[in-house]
Amino acid sequence: MNFYIDVIIPLAINNTFTYVISQEEYDLLQPGMRVAVPFGKSKIYTGIVAKIHQQHPEIYTPKFIETILDQSPIVSKIQLEFWNWISSYYLCSLGEVMRAALPGIFLLESETVIQRNNQHDAIDLTNHQLSDEQFLVLEALQKQSHLKIKEVGQLLGKKNVLPILQEMAQKKYILLEQEIFEQYKPKLIKYMRLSESYENPQAMHVMLEELGRAHKQKEIVMQFFTLKAQSNKPISRKKLKEKAQASDASLNALVDKGFLEEYTLQIDRVQNQSQIAQQTIDLSAEQQAALNQIEANYKSSKPILFHGITSSGKTEVYIKLIDKQIKKGKQVLFLVPEIALTTQLIKRLEAYFGQEVMVYHSKYSQQERFETYLHIYNQTKGKIIVGTRSALLLPFQDLGLILVDESHENSFKQLNPAPRYHARDAAVVLSHLCKASIVLGTATPSIESYYNTQIDKYALVNLKKRYGQVVPPEIHLINLKEKYKRKQMKGHFSDVLTEAIEQTLLAGKQVILFQNRRGYSPTLECHTCGHSPHCPNCDVSLTFHKHNNSLRCHYCGYHIAMQKACMACGSSEVSTKGFGTEQIETELSTLLPKARVARMDLDTTRGKNAYDKIIDKFEQHSIDILVGTQMLTKGLDFRNVDLVGVMNADNLLNFPDFRAHERSFQMLVQVAGRAGRTAKQGKVLIQTFNPHHQILQQVTTNSYEDMFKEQVYERKNFKYPPFYRLIKITCKQRDYNAVEEASLWLSEALRQGLRDNVLGPEFPAVARVRNEYRKNIIIKIPMNYSVKKTKDFILKVKKSYESIGKFRKVKLTIDVDPV
């Protein structure tokens, strides 16, 4: 009797693949375990066992697996079910979901290893048939047993060395083999302890006498006793060495003499040593009412939309909800849209839950993510997992609650690579699979989420008062048209904003300035011929960055030095147009030379701990004015901020997107919510050329319901979510004509079944990125259409498209529910 397994391969291939296994392997294997399997001509991949069965595949003869990599599953049954849903709903392969869900260390791939062919006759290195490059490879193999592809590339100074190696293999000079290398290395720390034979007082006395003349070694022993007296914790070799100011030779001498022993312990790379600092939390009457409502809605099994205005104390309600789950022994997932948010949130959670808090996001190394993943699967550490959208794919065993903070944020949507899932929507499905409760918290709900409460799909809980009866900030609109006309502007600062900043700083308070564009200036323009430097790879102008005097593309990273003269006509009359956060920072140093100014955007937060450092400095009042992009708007709690300034609201409103007005409202209300979070009322100043715009008027009164009614009316008329589902298909290729032809064929094929619900193909606002032309096709699915049947038809058309030879080079990406 034959046994088979279906294996998920971490590639963008739609199906699982069947392999044959022996009786012994059948007895050992379980779904969710890793196996190394051959795939293609010679490559070996790590796959996940999806199913064990006895059905022989009809189309091909299955291969045997290479080896079993785990003793027990690393992917749970619920995880596999969740992966299948993501693959089905977001029209991507299971392999792509697997690659996104598992830390890279789990995904071992074979590597080509070059070995000398010992069965070949003795090679004469003076043989004239050998090229110089082949000679170098064979000479290197005489000195070491094997080489990797990367090492050969470094040796020859070439990127592509495969043709050289294949020729050598054909001549039988070398052998090419596939080997799997383990990537994970546990972190081992060396510790020191007293030898057992010297632990009694008499033996200690003898030891110190023997060390009479070895003063440095004696000093090490004395420091060892001091450290041992201070704490019961193990004494690391590094700490003892630093304390005694000793050398490795002195420490090794003590080990050789048998006085001290060295041993190693494996420790986690991510250490949380926090102790519980706060035991209780007092809720206001409004918070308690909201908490009671949320818990009452658990019984309905509906997702709960927690609509609490900024500074209403949603986090305190979250803490109470988490506490009840922890007492039941359940796991809690706390999703946040940005890594920047985790810094403050983790501190607050650690104050209540100590070492129960674990963190998972993309700034962690692969080794750190690997360790966190195993802790969550085995439930060996931490019940509360705080993370960005990738944390949704972790292997939860006993999930009781999912909290999605700032659930309106489009950062929850994965754009590239696939799977292009929306963490908020996927979290709702995961909660259903795990039979867990889910709470979507926000001050400015997305139109779709709020609409779901209107049709009784979600439960709604409101919290409409600020915590501690704090008064909402007063919001004023500044008419830039009038200010420029009356010459009341200094750079990009109106007189009203400048005066407000000065008064706030005099009062010892802090200021936040918001400009949703990084860099110094988005455009450099010649006054003589009008030329503006553009990226050679993308259809965008180069942004000027003053800190390194460069022109940079924010799409592909291309950069050149700042140009002193026009690149077209040679004129020296060039100037910048528009402004970003860097220019605001520069202008502030002129307007307020004594103020301590810092910037928080993608350029200043690239390092692992960059967010933490900036936020810590601002909280410790080492920064007076913080200038930033949208990452400032996302739920940060600064108690000393009295003034928030929005430098220009118009570029948010005029964006070519059906969600532009909704997003403008959300962003402006969120950034306004950073002001006046204590007893004194804060102030928000919004600079705009269009102060009478309906959205800006709604922001000043925080009229979410008015904005919702207006946007829902327009969405219904123009057939957009929540009344229609959207799917965006993008054709990408370097050849303009190929993209044009492929996208036209695809749109016509889709219209055969979906008729007027297919829009396009059209070029997006930026039609070329990284030298690839893009054309979009939008499919609108009405509510009375079957979403599954529509998707099946799209996949059928995609299969036909891929069967046409000339279209194969044009890549297709499918984005379900694009943001």
Helices and strands as residue ranges (DSSP letters): E 3-8, E 17-21, H 23-28, E 34-39, E 43-53, E 67-68, H 77-89, H 94-101, G 104-106, E 110-116, H 132-143, E 146-148, H 149-156, H 162-170, E 174-180, E 187-194, G 196-198, H 201-210, H 215-230, E 235-236, H 237-244, H 248-256, E 260-267, H 285-297, G 298-300, E 304-308, H 314-327, E 331-335, H 339-353, G 354-356, E 357-360, H 366-378, E 384-387, G 389-393, E 399-405, G 410-412, H 423-434, E 437-442, H 447-454, E 459-463, G 467-469, E 474-479, H 480-485, E 489-490, E 493-494, H 495-506, E 510-514, E 523-526, E 543-545, E 550-552, E 559-561, E 574-577, H 581-591, E 597-600, H 610-619, E 625-628, G 630-633, E 641-646, H 650-653, H 660-672, E 683-688, H 694-701, H 704-718, E 724-733, H 736-754, G 755-757, E 758-762, E 768-769, E 772-782, H 787-803, G 805-807, E 811-816
